[in-house]
C-alpha cells in the first residue's frame, strides 16, 4: 500500500508556511476544510507542490470544503491528480455524534420548551446584536441562549449595541451572559473558539433553534456545524446569516426541507437589508412559538426526514473517500485523510499533555485516547493536574 503525507493548508497564507514534498510518502494529501481562505492565497502554493512532487514520482490529492464549489472553474485549473469538494462539517457532525457518540442525539422532537440560540463568537451583528434585539422584543424569557464576552474582544461587541453607552453595555452584558450547556471555550488572541461538540442536553428541551452562521457579504452560504448539529438532533430551525444569498435555498439544493409552509415571510433569508432580515426573523420566531406545537405531526415528519437525509449524505461522503483510498492504493482510513477532531482543541490538549507528562508516560496525541491511558495516569491527570475528561 502507498504511504501518504497529509498537510492542512488553512495556514498557507502565513509567510513561514512551507511543504516539504520530499520523503518516503507516495501520495501528498492537501486539505482545506475548517476555514475558507481565498483561493488566491493558496492556489500557487498547491501547484508548486504538485510540480515538485511529480518530479519525485508522487501523486497529489486536493480535498477542499464544498463551499469552494463557487470557485470550481478556477480551482479546476490546479493540476492535481484528484480534486475533491467535500461536505466537511456535515460529515464531521455525523462522525462525532452518530459514530463516536460524543454527545447524545435527540431521538425525537417534542412540541414543548423554549427556542434555542447559541451565539458562538459573539462579536457579530447577528449574534450579540441579535441577542439584544430578542431582549428588546421580550423574547429572552422564552429562549435558551449562550453569550460569551471576554475582555479581549469586548470593544468590538460594543459596536453591535449602538443603543447603549459603554457603561450600560457592560451592565447589560454582565446580566445576560449565559453558558447553558457548561462548555469550556478556548480563548484565542482576538476572540474565542468552540466547535459546538459536546453540547450537553440543551437540544432535548428546545422547541426550535435560531442559527447564526458566519455573516459575510457576497459569499456563498457557509454551512457549519451549527446547522448540522440542529438537523441531526431533529430540531426545526431558522437561520439568520448571509445577506441575500439564501441559506435555506442552499439547504433545499442539498435535498433538505426548510419548513417553508410554516414561515410568515422569507426576508430573513433573502433580503440584503439587515434591519428587514431581523424584523422578519423576529416575526417568524413569535409565529413559531405559537404554531409549531399545533402542527406536531407535520413538524415531526420534517425533522425526521432531515435527520435521515443528513445521515444518507454523510454516509455517501465517507464511502466516496473510501473509494478514493482504494483508487490510489492508500493504507489510510477516512479519519486519517480528513481530520474531524477540532484542531484548536487538539492543539490545546497536545500542549497541555506535553507539559505535565512524565517522560515514562506513553504518548497520547489525541484527547479521545485519554481513556486508554493506564488508570493511575488518568487519576493523576484528573486529581493533580485538574484535567476534566470529556463527557
N, C-alpha and C positions, 0 to 999 in steps of 0.2 A: 504493500500500500504506500501511497505517496505521503510525504511529510508536508506540513503547512506552516507558514509564518503568518500570523493573524495580527493586523495592525488597525487600530481605531484612528480615524482621521479627523475627529472632532477638533483636535488641537492643531490641525495642519496649518492654520493661519499664523501660528507662533513663529517668530524668526528663528528659534533654535530647533524647530521640528525637522527631523530627518528620518529617512527609512534606509536601513542597510539591507540591500537586496541580496547580499552575499550570504553564504551559509549552506547548511545541509538540506534546507527545505526545497521542495519541488514546485509548490504552488504558493503564491502570495495572495492572501485574502485581505482586501482593503474594505473597511466598512465605515459608513456614516449613517448612524441610526438614532442616536439620542438627541441630536441637535441638527439644525439645518443651516450651516454656514453657506454663504453664497458660492455657487459653482466656480466662480472666477478665482476664489481663494484656494481651491484645491485641484482644479482640473489639470493644470500644467504639471503639478507635482505628481499626480497619479500617472499621467502619460510618461513622464520621465522615469518613474519606477518601472512601468511596463517595458519601456525600451531597454533599460538596464537589465531587467530580469530576462528578457528574451535573449540577450547576448550570452547569458549564462544558462540558457535552456529551460527557463522557468515559465510557468503559466501564471496568469493573474485573473482573479475573480473579484469584481467590484460589487458589494452588497450595500445598497443605499435605501434610505427611507422612502416609501412610496410617495411622500409629499413632493419629491422631486419629479414626479410624472409630468408636471407642468413644464419642466425643462428637458424633457426627454430628447428632443431633437439635438440640443446642444450636447447633452451627456452621451448620446449615441456616437458622437464623433470621437470619443475616447476609444482607443483600440485595445480594449481588454478582451480576454478570451471569453468572458461571460460578464454581463451586467444584469444584476437582479434588483428590481424595485420591490421592496419588502414592506408589508404592513407590520411594522415593528411593534408599536405599542399595543395593537390589538392582540398580537401573538404573545407579547410579554405578559399581558394580563391573564391570558389563557394558561400559560406555563406556570406562572407564580401562584395563581389561585386555583385553577382546575386540576393541574397536575401535581403541584407541590403543596397545595393547601396552606399557604402562608397566612391566609385569613379565611374565615368561613364565608361561603357564598350563600346568600339567602335562597331558600328553596321555593319560595312563593312570594307573591305580592299581596299585602293586606291593605284595605282601604281605610287605614287609620293612621294617626300620628301627625307629626309636623313635616314641613318640607325641609330639605337638606341643601345647604350652600357651603361648600368647602372652598376657601379662597386661595390656598397655597401662598405664593408670593403676593403680598398684599398691595404693593406699590403700583397699582394699575387702576385706571378709571373704572373698569368693570369688576373690581374686587373690593378694596376698601371703599371706593366711591359708591359701589352698588350696595354694600352693607349699610352705608349711611342713608342711601335712598330708601331701603327697606325700613330703616328706623324711622325716617320721616313719614312713611306710609303706614306706620303702626303695624308692620308685618313681622317684626322680630319675635313677638310673643308666640308666633305660630311657626317659628323657624329654628332649626338646629344649624348653627354656623360656626366656622372657625375664623379666627383673626389673630395673626401673629405680627406684632410690630416691635422691632428691636431698634436700638439707638442708631445703628449704622445706616439705616435707610429711612428713619423716621421723617427726615426733612422732605423726602420725596413723597411720603404719604400725605403730608400737609397739602401738597399741590392738588390732591383729589378730594379735599374737604374745604372748598373755597368759601363756604358759608361760615366757617369757624376761624377765629383768630388762633394763634399758636397755643395760648393757654387753654382756650376752650377745647381745641382739638386734642390736647394731651389728656384733659379730663375725660372727654368722650372715649378716647382710645382705651384709657385705663378701665373704664366701666364696661366696655363692650369687647375687650379681648376675650377670646374663647379658644379652648382646646378640647373639643367634645369627646375625642377618642384617645386622649392622653398620649399623643405621639411625641417623639423626640425629633425635632427638626435639626438639620445640620446648618450651623451658621457658616456663611461664606463671606468673602471680602465685602460685597456690596448688598447682600440680601440673605435669603435662607434657601435651603433645598430640602424637599421631601418627595419621595417617589409615589406617595399615595398608598403604599402597601407596607406594613399591615394597617388596618383601619378599625379595629375593634368591632363593636356590634351596632354602629350607627345606622347602617342600612336597614337593619331589621325593623327599626322604629320610624322609618321615613315614608311619607306618603308619596313624594316625588322628589326629584333633585333638580336644582338650578345649577348649571355648569358654567364655569367661566374659563373658557380656553384662552390661550395666548392671544392677545389683541394686537393686531398689526394691520397696516394698510397695504392694499394692492398685493396680497399674497393669497395662495390657495388656502383652504381650511387646514388647520394643523390639529388633527385629532390625536390627542394624547391619552394617557391612562385615565384621565378624569372622565372622559366619555365612556371608555370601555369598561371601567370598574362599575359604573352605573348600570350599563346594559347587562353585564354578566350577573349582576345582583338583582335583575328583574325589576328595575325601577323605571317608572315613567320619567322623562327628562325634558328639559327645555334649556337651550344654550344661549348665553349672552357672550358673543365672541366677535367674529370677523365682520367688519363694516361692509355689508353689501354683497359678500361673495358666497353666502349660503352654506352654512354648516349642515343644516338639515338636508339641503339638496345633495351635498356630498354623501351623507349617510344613506339617502334614498338610492343614490347611484351604486352604493355597495349592497343594496338589497334590504336595508333595514326599514322598518315602519316608524314614522315620526309623529304619530298622534294628531295628524292634521285635522281630523274631524272634531277634535276637542279644543282647538285653538280659536280664540276670538279674532285674531289677525296674525299676520306673519311678519310684521315690520321689525320685530326683534331680530329676525334672521336676515331680512332682505334689505332693510334701509341702510343708507350710508350716513344718516343723521343720527348721532349718538343719543340725543335727547329723545328723539322719536322712538329709537330702539328701546331705551329704558322704560318709557311710558308704556310701550306695547308689552314688554316683559312683565311689568307690574300688573297690568290689566289681566294678562294670562295667568299669573300666579294667583290673583284673587279669584279668578274664574275656576281654576283647577281646584283650589281649596274647597270650593262648593260642589263642583260637578263630578270630580273623579270618584268619590265614594258612591255616587248614584249610578255609575257605569262600571261596576266592579267586574262583570263578566267580560265586557269588551276590552277593558284595560288589561285584565289578567291574560287574555289571549294574545294581546300585542306584546307584552313584556316577555311572555314565554316564547313567542316566535323569535323575538330579537335575541334572547338568550341562546336559543338553539342555533340561530343563524351565525352568531359570533363563534360558537364552538365549531361549526362547519367550516367557516372561513379560516380559522386558526389551524385546524387540522389539515386543510388544504395547503396552507403556507408551510407547515412543518414537513408535510410529505414532499413538497416541491424541493425543499432544501435537502431532504434525504436523497432525492433523485440526482441533485447536483453532486452530492458526495459520491454516489455510485458512478456517475458520468466521468468524474475526474479521478476516480480511484482513491478517494480521501479516507484516511483512517481516523475520522473525526465524527462525533455525534453533532446534532444540530446545535446543542447548547455550547459546544466548543466554538463553532463557527460564529454564532450570534450570542453575545453576552447579554443575558436577560437580567442579571443582577445589577442593581443600581451602582454605577461606578463611583459616585460620590461616597455612598455609604461603605462600599467595598474598600475604597482608599482609606477611609476613616478607620475601619476595622483593621486593615493591614498595618497602618501606622501604630495603632494602639497596641496590637498584639506583639509587634516587634519591639516596642518599648518595655513591655512588662515581662516578656517571656524569659525564662531561664534558658541558658544555652543547651541544657539537656532536654528541653521540651521538644516535641515533634512540630514540624511545620503545620500551619493551619491557614492556608491562603484565603479560603472562603469562610465568611462568618457562618454560613449554613452548615459548615463542617465542625463547628464548636461542639455539637452533640457527640461527636465521635472521639473527642479528646478523652484521655483517662479521667475517671471520676474525680480523682484528687486534684487534677489540674483545673477542671471545671469549678470545683469547690473553691480553690484558691483564687481564681479569676473573679468569682462572684463575691466571696466573703472578704477578701483582702483588697482587691483592686476595683471592686464596685461594678463589675460587669452585670448588665441586665439582659438575660437571654431573650431572644425574640420569641414571641408567643404566636 
